[in-house]
Amino acid sequence: MTPPTRDGTNLRIPEPEFEAMMARAAEKGARRALADVGLDGPDAAIDIRDLRSLLDCIRFVRYTAAQTAIRMITTGLILALLAGVALKLKVFGGGP
């Protein structure tokens, strides 16, 4: 470790040491953030995989629900059109 030097009022640290210091700070910050949300310890990887799986399932359910709603609306419109055509053609018995 080389001592920092002064450049006027600024303190200059060699770039490799600065990068190492930043990497240590980032790692500590990431560990603290994971600990704050409860994702630290030996089961953290399993928990994160479970969360990702849950998010995939939620996306699939949302897609399927939207697709089902569109199919139901389309089917209802087609049935209404068919009922209108059947009434117009008097398929269900003759009227006066």
C-alpha distances in whole Angstrom, upper triangle without the diagonal:
4,6,9,12,16,18,22,21,19,15,13,10,9,11,10,7,11,13,11,12,15,16,15,17,20,20,21,23,25,26,27,29,31,31,33,35,36,34,32,33,34,37,35,35,39,39,38,40,43,42,42,45,47,46,47,51,51,51,53,56,55,56,59,60,60,62,65,65,66,68,70,71,72,74,76,76,78,80,81,82,84,86,87,88,90,92,92,94,96,95,95,99,101,102,105
4,6,9,13,15,18,19,16,13,11,8,8,11,10,8,11,14,13,13,16,18,18,19,22,23,23,25,27,28,29,31,33,34,35,38,38,37,35,36,37,40,38,38,42,42,40,43,46,45,44,48,49,48,50,53,53,53,55,58,57,58,61,62,62,64,67,67,68,70,72,72,73,76,77,78,79,82,83,84,86,87,88,90,92,93,94,96,97,96,97,101,103,103,106
4,6,10,13,16,16,14,10,9,8,9,12,13,10,12,15,15,14,17,19,19,20,22,24,24,25,28,29,29,32,34,34,35,38,39,38,36,37,39,41,39,40,43,43,42,44,47,46,46,49,50,49,51,54,54,54,57,59,58,59,62,63,63,65,68,68,68,71,73,73,74,77,78,79,80,83,83,84,87,88,89,90,93,94,95,97,98,97,98,102,104,104,107
4,7,10,13,13,10,6,6,5,7,11,12,10,10,14,14,13,16,18,18,19,21,23,23,24,27,28,28,30,33,33,34,37,38,37,35,37,39,41,39,39,43,43,41,44,46,45,45,48,49,48,50,53,53,52,55,57,56,57,61,62,61,63,66,66,67,69,71,71,72,75,76,77,78,81,81,82,85,86,87,88,91,92,92,94,96,95,96,100,102,102,105
4,7,10,10,8,6,5,7,9,12,14,13,13,17,17,16,18,21,22,22,24,26,26,27,30,31,32,33,36,37,37,40,41,40,39,40,42,45,42,43,46,46,44,47,49,48,47,51,52,51,52,56,55,55,58,60,59,60,63,64,63,65,68,68,68,71,73,73,74,77,78,78,80,83,83,84,86,88,88,90,92,94,94,96,98,97,98,102,103,103,106
4,6,7,6,5,6,9,12,15,17,16,15,19,20,18,20,23,24,23,26,28,28,28,31,33,33,34,37,38,38,41,42,42,40,42,44,47,44,45,48,48,45,48,51,49,49,52,53,51,53,57,56,55,59,61,59,60,64,64,64,66,69,69,69,72,74,73,74,77,78,78,81,83,83,84,87,88,88,90,92,94,94,96,98,97,98,102,104,103,106
4,6,5,6,7,10,13,15,18,17,16,19,21,20,21,24,25,25,27,29,30,30,32,34,34,35,38,39,39,42,44,43,42,44,46,48,45,46,49,49,46,49,52,50,49,53,54,52,54,57,56,55,58,60,59,60,63,64,63,65,68,68,68,71,73,72,74,77,78,77,80,82,82,83,86,87,87,89,91,93,93,95,97,97,97,101,103,102,105
4,6,8,10,14,16,18,22,20,19,22,24,23,23,27,28,27,29,32,31,31,34,36,36,37,40,41,41,43,45,45,44,46,48,50,47,48,52,51,48,51,54,51,51,55,55,53,55,59,58,57,60,62,60,61,65,65,64,67,70,69,69,72,74,74,75,78,79,79,81,83,83,84,87,88,88,90,93,93,94,96,98,98,98,102,104,103,106
4,7,10,13,16,18,21,20,18,21,23,21,22,25,26,24,27,30,29,29,32,34,33,34,37,38,38,40,43,42,41,44,46,48,45,46,49,48,46,49,51,49,49,53,53,51,53,56,55,55,58,60,58,59,63,63,62,65,67,67,67,70,72,71,73,76,77,76,79,81,81,82,85,86,86,88,91,91,92,94,96,96,96,100,101,101,103
4,6,10,13,15,18,16,14,18,20,18,18,22,22,21,23,26,26,26,29,31,30,31,34,35,35,38,40,39,38,41,43,45,42,43,46,45,43,46,48,46,46,49,50,48,50,53,52,52,55,57,55,56,60,60,59,62,64,64,64,67,69,69,70,73,74,74,76,78,79,79,82,84,84,85,88,89,89,91,93,93,94,97,99,99,101
4,7,10,12,15,13,12,15,17,15,16,19,20,19,21,24,24,24,27,29,28,30,33,33,34,36,38,37,36,38,41,43,40,41,44,43,41,44,46,45,44,48,49,47,49,52,51,51,54,56,55,56,59,60,59,61,64,64,64,67,69,69,70,73,74,74,76,79,79,80,82,84,84,86,88,89,90,92,94,93,94,97,99,99,102
4,7,9,12,11,9,13,15,13,15,18,19,18,20,23,23,24,26,28,28,30,32,33,34,36,38,37,36,38,40,42,39,39,43,42,40,43,45,44,43,47,48,46,48,51,51,50,53,55,54,55,58,59,58,60,63,63,63,66,68,68,69,72,73,73,75,78,78,79,81,83,83,85,87,88,89,91,93,92,93,97,98,98,101
4,6,9,7,6,10,11,10,12,15,15,16,18,20,21,21,24,25,26,28,30,31,32,34,36,34,33,35,36,39,36,36,40,40,37,40,43,41,41,44,46,44,46,49,49,48,51,53,52,53,56,57,57,59,62,62,62,65,67,67,68,71,72,72,74,76,77,78,80,82,82,84,86,87,88,90,92,91,92,95,97,97,100
4,6,6,6,9,10,11,12,14,16,17,18,20,21,23,24,26,27,29,30,32,33,35,36,35,33,35,36,38,36,36,40,40,37,40,43,41,41,44,45,44,45,49,49,48,51,53,52,53,56,57,57,58,61,62,62,64,67,67,68,70,72,72,74,76,77,78,80,82,82,84,86,87,88,90,92,91,91,95,97,97,100
4,5,5,6,9,10,10,12,14,15,16,18,20,21,22,24,26,27,28,30,31,33,34,33,31,33,34,36,34,33,37,37,35,37,40,38,37,41,42,41,42,45,45,44,47,50,49,49,53,54,53,55,58,58,59,61,63,63,64,67,68,68,70,73,73,74,76,78,79,80,82,84,84,86,88,87,88,92,94,94,97
4,5,5,6,9,10,11,12,14,15,17,18,20,21,23,24,26,27,29,30,32,33,31,29,31,32,34,31,31,35,35,33,35,38,37,36,39,41,40,41,44,44,44,46,49,48,49,52,53,53,54,57,58,58,61,63,63,64,66,68,68,70,72,73,74,76,78,79,80,82,84,84,86,88,87,88,91,93,94,97
4,5,5,6,9,10,11,12,14,15,17,18,20,21,23,24,26,27,29,31,32,30,28,29,31,33,31,31,35,35,33,35,38,37,36,40,41,40,41,45,45,44,47,49,49,50,53,54,54,55,58,59,59,62,64,64,65,67,69,69,71,73,74,75,77,79,80,81,83,85,85,87,89,88,89,92,94,95,98
4,5,5,6,9,10,11,12,14,15,16,18,20,21,22,24,26,27,29,30,29,27,29,31,33,30,30,34,34,31,34,37,35,35,38,40,38,40,43,43,42,45,47,47,47,51,52,51,53,56,56,57,59,61,61,62,65,66,67,69,71,72,73,75,77,77,79,81,82,83,85,87,86,86,90,92,92,95
4,5,5,6,9,10,10,12,14,15,16,18,20,21,22,24,25,27,28,27,25,27,29,30,27,27,31,31,29,31,34,32,32,35,37,35,37,40,40,39,42,44,44,44,47,49,48,50,53,54,54,56,58,59,60,62,64,64,66,68,69,70,72,74,74,76,78,79,80,82,84,83,83,87,89,89,92
4,5,5,6,9,10,11,12,14,15,17,18,20,21,23,24,26,27,25,23,25,26,28,26,26,30,30,28,30,33,32,31,35,36,35,37,40,40,40,42,45,44,45,48,49,49,51,54,54,55,57,59,60,61,63,65,65,67,69,70,71,73,75,76,77,79,81,81,83,85,84,84,88,90,91,94
4,5,5,6,9,10,11,12,14,16,17,18,20,21,22,25,26,24,23,24,26,28,26,26,30,30,28,30,33,32,32,35,36,35,37,40,40,40,43,45,44,45,48,49,49,51,54,54,55,57,59,60,61,63,65,65,67,69,70,71,73,75,76,77,79,81,82,83,85,84,85,88,90,91,94
4,5,5,6,9,10,10,12,14,15,16,18,20,21,23,24,23,21,24,26,27,24,25,28,28,26,28,31,29,29,33,34,32,34,37,37,37,40,42,41,42,45,46,46,48,51,51,52,54,56,56,57,60,61,62,64,66,67,68,70,71,72,74,76,77,78,80,82,81,81,85,87,87,90
4,5,5,6,9,10,10,12,14,15,17,18,20,21,22,21,19,21,23,24,21,22,25,25,23,25,28,27,27,30,31,30,32,35,35,35,38,40,39,40,43,45,45,46,49,50,50,52,54,55,56,58,60,61,62,64,65,66,68,70,71,72,74,76,77,79,80,79,80,83,86,86,89
4,5,5,6,9,10,11,12,14,15,16,18,20,21,19,18,19,21,23,21,21,25,25,23,26,28,27,27,31,32,31,33,36,36,36,39,41,41,42,45,46,46,48,50,51,52,54,56,57,58,60,61,62,64,66,67,68,70,72,73,74,76,78,79,80,82,81,81,85,87,87,90
4,5,5,6,9,10,11,12,14,15,16,19,20,19,17,20,22,24,21,22,25,25,23,26,28,27,27,30,31,30,32,35,35,35,38,40,39,41,44,44,45,47,49,50,50,53,55,55,56,59,60,61,63,65,66,67,69,70,71,73,75,76,77,79,80,79,80,83,86,86,89
4,5,5,6,9,10,10,12,14,15,17,18,17,16,18,21,22,19,19,23,22,20,23,25,24,24,27,28,27,29,32,32,31,34,36,36,37,40,41,41,43,46,46,47,49,51,52,53,55,56,57,59,61,62,63,65,67,68,69,71,73,74,75,77,76,76,80,82,82,85
4,5,5,6,9,10,11,12,14,16,16,15,13,15,17,19,16,17,20,20,18,21,23,22,22,26,27,26,28,31,31,31,34,36,36,37,40,41,41,43,45,46,47,49,51,52,53,55,57,58,59,61,62,64,65,67,68,70,71,73,74,76,77,76,76,80,82,83,86
4,5,5,6,9,10,10,12,15,15,14,12,14,17,19,16,18,21,20,19,22,24,23,24,27,28,27,30,32,32,33,35,37,37,39,41,42,43,45,47,47,49,51,52,53,55,57,58,59,61,63,64,65,67,68,69,71,73,74,75,77,79,77,77,81,84,84,87
4,5,5,6,9,10,10,13,14,13,13,16,18,19,16,18,21,20,18,21,23,21,22,26,26,25,28,30,30,30,33,35,34,36,39,39,40,42,44,45,46,48,50,50,52,54,55,56,58,60,61,62,64,65,67,68,70,71,73,74,76,75,75,78,81,81,84
4,5,5,6,9,10,11,12,11,10,13,16,17,13,14,18,16,15,18,20,18,19,22,23,22,24,27,27,27,30,32,31,33,36,37,37,39,41,42,43,45,47,48,49,51,52,54,55,57,58,60,61,63,64,66,67,69,70,72,73,72,72,76,78,78,81
4,5,5,6,9,10,10,9,7,10,13,14,11,13,16,15,14,18,19,18,19,23,23,23,25,28,28,28,31,33,33,35,37,38,39,41,43,43,45,47,48,49,51,53,54,55,57,59,60,61,63,64,66,67,69,70,72,73,75,73,73,77,79,80,83
4,5,5,6,9,10,10,9,12,15,16,13,16,18,17,16,20,21,19,21,24,24,24,27,29,28,29,32,33,33,35,38,38,39,41,43,44,45,47,48,49,51,53,54,55,57,59,60,62,63,64,66,68,69,70,72,74,75,74,73,77,80,80,83
4,5,5,7,9,9,9,13,16,16,13,15,17,15,14,18,19,17,18,21,21,20,23,26,25,26,29,30,30,32,34,35,35,38,40,40,42,44,45,46,48,50,50,52,54,55,56,58,60,61,62,64,66,67,68,70,71,70,70,74,76,76,79
4,5,5,6,5,6,9,12,12,9,11,14,11,11,14,15,14,15,19,19,18,21,23,23,24,27,28,28,30,33,33,34,36,38,39,40,42,44,45,46,48,49,51,53,54,55,57,59,60,61,63,64,66,67,69,70,69,69,72,75,75,78
4,5,5,6,5,8,12,12,10,13,15,13,13,17,17,16,18,21,21,21,24,26,25,27,30,30,31,33,35,35,37,39,40,41,43,45,46,47,49,51,52,53,55,56,57,59,61,62,63,65,67,68,69,71,72,71,71,74,77,77,80
4,6,8,8,12,15,15,12,16,17,14,14,18,18,16,19,22,21,21,24,25,25,26,29,30,30,32,34,34,36,38,39,40,42,44,45,46,48,49,50,52,54,55,56,58,60,61,62,64,65,66,68,70,71,70,69,73,75,75,78
4,6,8,12,15,13,11,14,15,11,11,15,15,13,15,18,17,17,20,22,21,23,26,26,26,29,31,31,32,34,36,36,38,40,41,42,44,46,47,48,50,51,52,54,56,57,58,61,62,63,64,66,67,66,66,69,72,72,75
4,6,9,11,10,8,12,12,10,11,14,14,13,16,18,17,18,21,22,22,24,26,27,27,30,32,32,33,36,37,37,40,41,42,44,46,47,48,50,52,53,54,56,57,58,60,62,63,64,66,68,68,67,67,70,73,73,76
4,7,9,8,5,8,10,7,8,11,12,11,13,16,16,16,19,21,21,23,25,26,26,29,30,31,33,35,36,37,39,41,42,43,45,46,47,49,51,52,53,55,57,58,60,61,62,64,66,67,68,67,66,70,73,73,76
4,7,7,5,9,11,9,10,13,14,14,16,19,19,20,22,24,24,26,28,29,30,32,34,35,36,38,39,41,42,44,45,47,49,50,51,53,55,56,57,59,60,61,63,65,66,67,69,71,72,70,70,74,76,77,80
4,6,6,9,10,10,12,14,15,16,18,20,20,22,24,25,26,28,30,31,32,34,36,37,38,40,41,43,45,46,47,49,50,52,53,55,56,57,59,61,62,63,65,67,68,69,71,73,73,72,71,75,78,78,82
4,6,7,9,10,12,13,14,16,18,19,20,22,23,25,26,28,29,31,32,34,35,36,38,40,41,42,44,45,47,49,50,51,53,55,56,57,59,61,62,63,65,66,67,69,71,72,73,71,71,75,77,78,82
4,6,5,6,9,10,11,12,14,15,16,19,20,21,23,25,26,27,29,30,32,33,35,36,37,39,41,42,43,45,47,48,49,51,52,53,55,57,58,59,61,63,64,65,67,69,69,67,67,71,74,74,78
4,5,5,6,9,10,10,12,14,15,17,18,20,21,23,24,26,27,29,30,31,33,35,36,37,39,41,42,44,45,46,48,50,51,52,54,56,57,58,60,62,63,64,66,67,68,67,66,70,73,73,77
4,5,5,6,9,10,11,12,14,15,17,18,20,21,23,24,26,27,29,30,32,33,35,36,38,39,41,42,44,45,47,48,50,51,53,54,55,57,59,60,61,63,65,66,67,65,65,69,72,72,76
4,5,5,6,9,10,10,12,14,15,16,18,20,21,22,24,26,27,28,30,31,33,35,36,37,39,41,42,43,45,47,48,49,51,53,53,55,57,58,59,61,63,64,65,63,63,66,69,70,74
4,5,5,6,9,10,10,12,14,15,16,18,20,21,23,24,26,27,29,30,31,33,35,36,37,39,41,42,43,45,46,47,49,51,52,53,55,57,58,59,61,63,63,62,61,65,68,69,72
4,5,5,6,9,10,11,12,14,15,17,18,20,21,23,24,26,27,29,30,32,33,35,36,38,39,41,42,44,45,46,48,50,51,52,54,56,57,58,60,62,63,61,61,65,67,68,71
4,5,5,6,9,10,11,12,14,15,17,18,20,21,22,24,26,27,28,30,32,33,35,36,38,39,41,42,43,45,47,48,49,51,53,54,55,57,59,60,61,59,59,63,65,66,70
4,5,5,6,9,10,10,12,14,15,16,18,20,21,22,24,26,27,28,30,31,33,35,36,37,39,41,42,43,45,47,47,49,51,52,53,55,57,58,59,57,57,60,63,64,68
4,5,5,6,9,10,11,12,14,15,16,18,20,21,23,24,26,27,29,30,31,33,35,36,37,39,41,42,43,45,46,48,50,51,52,54,56,57,58,56,56,60,63,63,66
4,5,5,6,9,10,11,12,14,15,17,18,20,21,23,24,26,27,29,30,32,33,35,36,38,39,41,42,44,45,47,48,50,51,53,54,56,57,55,55,59,62,62,66
4,5,5,6,9,10,11,12,14,15,16,18,20,21,22,24,26,27,28,30,32,33,34,36,37,39,41,42,43,45,47,48,49,51,52,54,55,53,53,57,59,60,64
4,5,5,6,9,10,11,12,14,15,16,18,20,21,22,24,26,27,29,30,31,33,35,36,37,39,41,42,43,45,47,47,49,51,52,53,51,51,55,58,58,62
4,5,5,6,9,10,11,12,14,15,17,18,20,21,23,24,26,27,29,30,32,33,35,36,38,39,41,42,44,45,46,48,50,51,52,51,51,54,57,58,61
4,5,5,6,9,10,11,12,14,16,16,18,20,21,23,24,26,27,28,30,32,33,35,36,38,39,40,42,44,45,47,48,49,51,49,49,53,56,56,60
4,5,5,6,9,10,10,12,14,15,16,18,20,21,22,24,26,27,28,30,31,32,34,36,37,38,40,42,43,45,46,48,48,47,47,50,53,54,57
4,5,5,6,9,10,10,12,14,15,16,18,20,21,23,24,26,27,29,30,31,33,35,36,37,39,41,42,43,45,47,47,46,46,50,52,53,56
4,6,5,6,9,10,11,12,14,15,17,18,20,21,23,24,26,27,29,30,32,33,35,36,38,39,41,42,44,45,46,45,45,49,51,52,55
4,5,5,6,9,10,10,12,14,15,16,18,20,21,22,24,26,27,28,30,32,33,34,36,37,39,40,42,43,44,43,43,47,49,50,54
4,5,5,6,9,10,10,12,14,15,16,18,20,21,22,24,26,27,28,30,31,32,34,36,37,39,40,42,43,41,41,45,47,48,51
4,5,5,6,9,10,11,12,14,15,17,18,20,21,23,25,26,27,29,30,32,33,35,36,38,39,41,42,41,41,44,47,47,50
4,6,5,6,9,10,11,12,14,16,17,18,20,21,23,24,26,27,29,30,32,33,35,36,38,39,40,39,39,43,46,46,49
4,5,5,6,9,10,10,12,14,15,16,18,20,21,22,24,26,27,28,30,31,33,34,36,37,38,37,37,41,43,44,47
4,5,5,6,9,10,11,12,14,15,16,18,20,21,23,24,26,27,29,30,31,33,35,36,37,36,36,39,42,42,46
4,5,5,6,9,10,11,12,14,15,17,18,20,21,23,24,26,27,29,30,32,33,35,36,35,35,39,41,42,45
4,5,5,6,9,10,11,12,14,16,17,18,20,21,23,24,26,27,28,30,32,33,34,33,33,37,40,40,44
4,5,5,6,9,10,10,12,14,15,16,18,20,21,22,24,26,27,28,30,31,32,31,31,35,37,38,41
4,5,5,6,9,10,11,12,14,15,17,18,20,21,23,24,26,27,29,30,31,30,30,34,36,37,40
4,5,5,6,9,10,11,12,14,15,17,18,20,21,23,24,26,27,29,30,29,30,33,35,36,39
4,6,5,6,9,10,11,12,14,15,16,18,20,21,22,24,26,27,28,27,27,31,33,34,38
4,5,5,6,9,10,10,12,14,15,16,18,20,21,22,24,26,26,25,25,29,31,32,35
4,5,5,6,9,10,11,12,14,15,17,18,20,21,23,24,26,25,25,29,31,31,34
4,5,5,6,9,10,11,12,14,15,17,18,20,21,23,24,23,24,28,30,30,33
4,5,5,6,9,10,11,12,14,15,16,18,20,21,22,21,21,25,27,28,32
4,5,5,6,9,10,10,12,14,15,16,18,20,21,20,20,24,26,26,29
4,5,5,6,9,10,11,12,14,15,16,18,20,19,20,23,25,26,29
4,5,5,6,9,10,11,12,14,15,16,18,17,18,22,24,24,28
4,5,5,6,9,10,10,12,14,15,16,15,15,19,21,22,25
4,5,5,6,9,10,11,12,14,15,15,15,19,20,21,24
4,5,5,6,9,10,10,12,14,14,15,18,20,20,23
4,5,5,6,9,10,10,12,11,12,16,18,19,22
4,5,5,6,9,10,10,10,10,14,15,16,19
4,5,5,6,9,10,10,12,14,15,15,18
4,5,5,6,8,9,11,14,14,15,18
4,5,5,6,5,7,10,12,13,16
4,5,5,6,7,9,10,10,14
4,5,8,10,11,11,11,14
4,5,9,10,9,11,14
4,6,6,6,7,11
4,6,8,10,14
4,7,9,13
4,6,10
4,7
4
